[in-house]
Amino acid sequence: MSKLYKKHILIILAVTAISISACKKDRTEIVEKKQIITDIKGVYILCEGLMGSGNSAISYYDIATKAAVADYYKQVNGTLLGETANDLEQYGSKMYCVVAGIQGTKQSFLDIIDIKTCKSLKRISFNSTTDGYIPRFVAFYKNKAYVSRYDGKVSRIDTATMAIDGEVLLSEGLEQLAVANGKLYVCNSSHPFYQNGAKNKVSVIDLETFTKTKDITVNNNPVRIQTADNGDLFVVCWNDYIINNNPSVDRINSVSDTKTGSYGYDLGIIAINGSTAYVAKDIYSNPEIKSFNTVTGAIGTNLITSGQNINIPYGLTINPFNKEVIVADANSYGSTTGSAYCVGTDGKVKFSFETGALPQHAVFNYNYKYE
């Protein structure tokens, strides 16, 4: 074997070794570390505001400093949130705020907000040239956000590009929506302003094709819907409060897409996270917040055991990290301030803070470690 040939072999082997080393290094560098929640930094809470006042807000409570800012969104962004904000949900590093507006005005949009800073990243308009589409709630599935609207459409938003990439038409007066088994379930309410609504249906949308597959008949005026860890959905039907027309909670099986049960409860709110569930019942007469069994449908014991009085339960949010519950108290429907209480799993209030008008859904700002 010639010296020149041996030299060529050595060069090839050296280059190959360097390439293998570089590939190993590249593979090591692109491995993403797992993000682990360590504790809670703060709590955001959406405040609907008084209708016609344009005073919707996002309040914030800092756990370490115990300081609360009633309109933190305005403090960070230098502008008001808007008119009649209706939903605030977390997905990834962002929270999605649905601002409904009111009929006859162009005040409807979805505000996409960075959770760490509360800085608005983008506002997506839901307005025609003369009116708002009145978006109501948002839900998520596989990097898509789905927004229900009173004008009868569900809009699909790509969470990466933050742009609408599809719509499906159902019927007027759409309310809360939830995901189970790769399908989207949408409440069709009997809102009096919209006469062409289905009024007593939950529509089912296949999320792979983004098309409606069927309507499930439930009690009149379904407005809230939540998914349990067994795949069942629970629909709060407010009905119209007339003789022999009582409210209920209806159960839907997401495998057969059929109504499989109905419970004669008068609920204002239902919150479910996995197998943990709570309801606010009889909110206009004798308000109570109770546990709810998603297997049997039975209402259980009081959430709060420390004696704290809640005047008007306006929102319940279960923290998925530790199962504590944020209870939003409107105080009164005309009050410009509300209250929020963090209730531990022992039933005791851990902390409370003042909020803007008509507080409802909370989002949690977590601290993380990486492994």
C-alpha positions in Angstrom: 0.0 0.0 0.0 1.5 3.3 -1.1 2.2 6.2 1.4 -0.1 8.4 -0.6 -3.0 5.9 -0.4 -2.5 5.5 3.3 -2.6 9.3 3.7 -5.9 9.4 1.8 -7.4 6.7 4.1 -6.3 8.6 7.2 -7.8 11.8 5.9 -11.2 10.1 5.1 -11.2 8.5 8.6 -10.5 11.8 10.3 -13.3 13.6 8.3 -15.7 10.8 9.1 -14.9 10.9 12.8 -15.4 14.7 12.9 -18.7 14.3 11.0 -20.0 11.7 13.5 -18.9 13.9 16.4 -20.7 16.9 14.9 -23.8 14.9 14.3 -23.8 13.7 17.9 -23.3 17.2 19.1 -26.1 18.5 16.9 -28.5 15.8 18.2 -27.6 16.7 21.8 -28.2 20.4 21.2 -31.6 20.1 19.7 -33.0 17.9 22.5 -35.6 20.1 24.3 -35.6 20.1 28.0 -38.8 19.2 29.8 -40.6 22.1 31.4 -41.8 21.3 34.9 -44.1 23.5 37.0 -42.6 24.3 40.4 -45.1 26.7 41.8 -47.5 29.6 41.0 -46.1 33.1 40.4 -49.4 34.8 40.0 -53.1 34.7 39.1 -54.8 36.5 36.2 -58.6 36.9 36.4 -60.8 38.1 33.6 -63.3 40.8 34.6 -66.3 41.1 32.3 -67.1 44.6 33.2 -70.5 46.3 33.3 -72.3 46.2 30.0 -72.1 49.4 28.0 -69.3 50.8 30.3 -66.3 49.5 28.3 -64.6 48.6 31.5 -63.6 44.9 31.0 -60.2 44.2 32.6 -57.7 41.5 33.5 -56.7 41.7 37.1 -53.5 40.2 38.5 -52.4 39.0 41.9 -48.6 38.5 42.6 -48.2 35.6 45.0 -44.8 36.7 46.4 -45.6 40.3 47.0 -49.3 39.8 47.8 -50.1 42.8 45.5 -53.1 43.0 43.3 -53.7 45.3 40.3 -57.4 45.6 39.3 -56.6 46.5 35.7 -53.2 45.0 35.0 -54.0 44.7 31.3 -54.3 48.5 31.0 -51.1 49.0 33.1 -49.1 46.8 30.8 -50.6 47.7 27.4 -51.6 51.3 27.9 -55.1 50.7 26.7 -58.4 49.3 28.0 -59.3 45.7 27.3 -62.7 46.5 25.8 -66.4 45.9 26.1 -67.9 42.7 27.7 -65.0 40.3 27.8 -66.4 36.8 28.1 -63.6 34.2 28.3 -59.9 33.8 29.2 -58.1 30.5 28.6 -54.5 29.4 28.6 -52.8 27.4 25.8 -49.1 27.0 25.8 -47.3 30.2 26.6 -50.3 32.4 25.7 -53.7 33.2 27.0 -56.6 33.9 24.7 -59.1 36.5 25.7 -62.5 36.6 24.0 -64.0 40.1 24.0 -67.6 39.9 22.9 -68.7 43.5 22.6 -72.4 44.2 22.4 -74.9 44.0 19.5 -74.8 46.9 17.0 -71.2 47.8 17.6 -67.9 46.8 16.2 -66.2 45.9 19.5 -65.7 42.1 19.0 -62.2 40.5 18.9 -59.9 37.8 20.3 -56.9 39.2 22.1 -53.8 36.8 22.2 -51.7 37.7 25.2 -48.3 36.6 26.5 -48.8 34.9 29.9 -45.5 36.0 31.4 -45.9 39.7 30.8 -49.7 40.2 30.0 -48.5 41.9 26.8 -51.0 41.8 23.9 -49.4 40.0 21.0 -52.2 40.3 18.5 -55.9 41.2 18.3 -58.0 39.3 15.8 -61.1 41.2 14.7 -64.5 39.6 14.7 -66.5 42.4 13.2 -68.3 43.2 10.0 -68.4 46.7 8.5 -71.3 47.6 10.7 -71.5 45.1 13.6 -69.7 42.6 15.8 -70.0 38.8 15.5 -70.1 38.5 19.3 -67.5 35.8 20.0 -68.2 34.0 23.2 -65.8 31.2 24.2 -62.5 29.5 23.1 -61.3 25.9 23.2 -58.1 24.2 21.9 -57.0 21.1 20.1 -53.7 20.2 18.4 -52.3 23.8 18.1 -55.7 25.2 17.0 -58.0 27.5 18.9 -61.7 27.4 18.3 -64.0 30.4 18.9 -67.8 30.2 19.2 -69.8 33.2 17.9 -73.3 34.4 18.4 -73.7 34.9 14.6 -73.6 31.1 14.3 -70.0 30.3 13.2 -67.1 28.6 14.9 -63.7 30.1 13.8 -60.5 28.1 13.8 -57.3 29.9 14.6 -53.7 28.6 14.1 -51.9 29.2 17.4 -48.5 29.6 15.7 -49.5 32.1 13.0 -52.3 33.6 15.1 -54.5 33.8 12.1 -58.0 32.5 11.2 -57.6 29.5 8.9 -61.2 28.1 8.8 -64.8 28.5 9.8 -67.8 26.3 10.0 -71.5 27.5 10.2 -73.8 26.1 12.8 -76.7 28.1 14.1 -77.1 31.5 15.9 -76.5 31.9 19.6 -73.5 29.7 20.1 -72.1 29.5 23.6 -69.4 27.4 25.3 -67.6 24.6 23.5 -65.4 21.7 24.7 -63.2 19.0 23.1 -63.5 15.2 23.6 -62.3 12.3 21.5 -61.1 14.4 18.7 -64.4 16.2 18.4 -65.7 19.7 19.3 -69.0 20.0 21.1 -70.8 23.4 20.8 -73.8 24.7 22.8 -76.6 26.2 20.8 -78.4 28.5 23.2 -81.8 30.1 23.0 -80.5 33.7 23.3 -83.6 35.9 22.7 -81.7 38.2 20.3 -81.1 35.4 17.9 -84.3 33.7 16.5 -82.6 31.2 14.2 -80.7 29.3 16.8 -81.1 25.5 17.4 -82.0 26.4 21.1 -81.8 22.8 22.5 -78.8 21.2 20.6 -75.2 20.5 21.2 -73.5 20.4 17.8 -70.7 17.9 17.1 -67.8 18.9 14.9 -65.2 16.4 13.6 -61.9 18.2 14.1 -59.9 16.3 11.5 -62.3 17.4 8.7 -63.7 20.5 10.6 -67.2 19.6 9.6 -70.4 19.2 11.6 -71.4 15.5 12.0 -74.6 15.8 14.0 -76.7 17.6 16.6 -77.5 16.1 20.0 -80.8 17.1 21.5 -80.5 18.3 25.2 -82.7 20.4 27.5 -83.5 23.9 26.4 -80.9 26.7 26.4 -77.6 24.9 26.8 -75.0 27.5 27.7 -72.0 25.8 29.4 -70.2 22.5 28.7 -67.2 20.8 30.3 -65.4 17.5 29.6 -64.5 15.0 32.4 -61.5 12.6 32.2 -63.7 9.7 31.3 -64.7 11.5 28.1 -68.2 12.4 29.2 -69.4 15.9 28.7 -71.7 17.8 31.1 -74.0 20.4 29.6 -75.5 23.2 31.8 -79.0 24.0 30.4 -80.4 27.1 31.9 -83.7 26.8 30.2 -86.1 29.8 30.2 -87.3 29.7 33.8 -91.0 29.3 33.0 -93.6 26.9 34.3 -92.7 23.2 33.7 -89.5 24.3 32.0 -86.8 23.6 34.6 -83.0 23.9 34.2 -80.8 20.8 34.2 -77.3 19.3 33.7 -77.3 16.8 30.8 -74.6 14.1 30.3 -73.3 13.3 26.8 -71.2 10.2 25.9 -68.5 11.3 23.5 -68.1 7.8 22.0 -71.8 7.3 21.0 -72.5 11.0 20.8 -75.8 10.5 22.6 -77.4 12.1 25.7 -77.1 9.5 28.5 -78.4 11.3 31.5 -80.0 14.4 33.0 -79.9 15.9 36.4 -82.4 18.4 37.7 -79.9 20.9 39.0 -80.1 24.7 38.7 -76.5 25.5 38.1 -74.9 28.8 37.1 -71.4 27.4 36.6 -69.6 24.1 36.3 -65.8 23.6 36.3 -64.2 20.3 35.6 -60.5 19.4 35.5 -59.9 15.7 35.1 -61.9 14.0 37.8 -62.1 17.1 39.9 -65.3 19.1 39.5 -67.3 21.8 41.2 -70.6 23.6 40.6 -72.2 26.8 41.7 -75.9 26.2 42.3 -79.0 28.3 43.1 -76.9 31.4 42.5 -79.9 33.8 42.5 -81.5 32.6 45.8 -79.2 30.6 48.1 -75.8 30.4 46.4 -73.7 27.3 47.1 -70.4 25.9 45.7 -70.3 22.1 45.9 -68.2 19.3 44.6 -69.6 17.3 41.7 -69.1 13.6 41.0 -68.5 13.1 37.3 -69.2 9.3 37.6 -72.5 9.4 39.4 -73.6 12.9 38.7 -74.2 13.5 42.4 -73.6 16.9 44.1 -71.4 16.6 47.2 -70.0 18.7 50.0 -69.2 22.4 50.2 -66.0 23.6 48.5 -65.4 26.3 51.2 -65.2 25.0 54.8 -63.7 28.1 56.4 -66.9 30.1 56.6 -66.1 32.6 53.8 -69.3 34.0 52.3 -69.6 34.3 48.5 -72.3 36.8 47.5 -72.6 36.0 43.7 -70.4 33.1 42.4 -69.5 34.4 38.9 -66.6 32.1 38.1 -64.8 28.9 39.1 -61.4 27.9 37.9 -59.6 24.7 39.0 -55.8 25.0 39.0 -54.6 21.9 37.1 -51.2 22.0 39.0 -52.5 21.6 42.6 -56.3 21.4 42.3 -56.9 24.6 44.2 -59.9 26.6 43.1 -60.2 30.3 42.3 -63.7 31.5 43.2 -64.8 34.7 41.6 -67.4 36.7 43.5 -69.2 39.5 41.6 -70.4 41.0 45.0 -73.3 42.5 43.1 -74.2 42.8 39.5 -73.8 46.6 39.5 -70.6 46.7 41.5 -67.4 48.1 39.9 -65.3 45.8 42.0 -65.3 42.1 42.6 -63.3 39.6 44.7 -61.3 36.5 44.0 -60.6 33.7 46.6 -58.1 30.9 46.3 -59.5 27.9 48.1 -57.2 25.0 49.0 -58.0 21.4 48.8 -58.7 21.5 52.6 -61.5 24.0 51.9 -59.7 27.0 53.5 -59.1 30.3 51.8 -55.4 30.7 51.1 -55.5 34.2 49.8 -58.0 36.7 48.3 -57.8 40.0 46.3 -59.9 42.7 44.8 -60.6 42.6 41.1 -62.4 44.7 38.5 -66.2 44.4 37.8 -67.8 40.9 37.4 -64.7 38.7 37.7 -64.9 35.2 36.2 -62.3 32.9 34.7 -58.7 32.7 36.0 -55.4 31.8 34.3 -52.3 30.8 36.3 -48.8 32.3 35.7 -46.4 29.5 36.7 -42.7 29.3 37.7 -40.9 26.5 35.9 -37.7 24.4 36.1 -36.2 22.5 33.1 -35.1 18.9 33.1 
